[in-house]
Amino acid sequence: MIADGASNREIAQALFFSESMARYETVKIYERLRVKNRAQAAGMIRSIL
């Protein structure tokens, strides 16, 4: 969803949890990918897929 440009709100609605939980999980994804922001994460995810 991050690679598709979805916002935290859109991710939360799609996965049926709070926006703060979506924000927390996206930060954890950034840490795992060793990136600093959503654009870098999206680029990394696209390169993997």
N, C-alpha and C positions, 0 to 999 in steps of 0.2 A: 504494500500500500504506500509506503514511503517512496518507493521508486516511481510510483504513478502520480506523485505529487499531492497525496491526500493530506489534509490538515489533521491535527490532533483531534479536533472535534469530529471530523469525518471518520477517522479510525475508531474513535470511541463509540460512535453510533453504529458502525458496522459490526463491531465486536461486542456490543452490549456491555460496555463498562464506562466508568467516568472519564471525563476529559483529563483530569489530573493523573489518572492511571495510565492513559495513553501517553501523556507527556513523560511520565516516569519511565515507561517501557522504551520510548524512543531514545531517551538519554542513555539507557542501558545498551541499546543497539549501537549508538554512537561509540560508546566505550569499547564494546566488543570489536567493532570495525576499526577502531582507532582513528576516528574522524571527529571533526569539531562541530559540524552543522548538518542540517537536513540535505543541503545540496550535495555535499561530499558523500553523505551516506547513500543518497539516491544514485550517484555516479558509481559508487563502489558496488552497490547491489545490481545495477544494470550490467556492469562488467562481469559479474559472477554468473548472472543468468544468461 
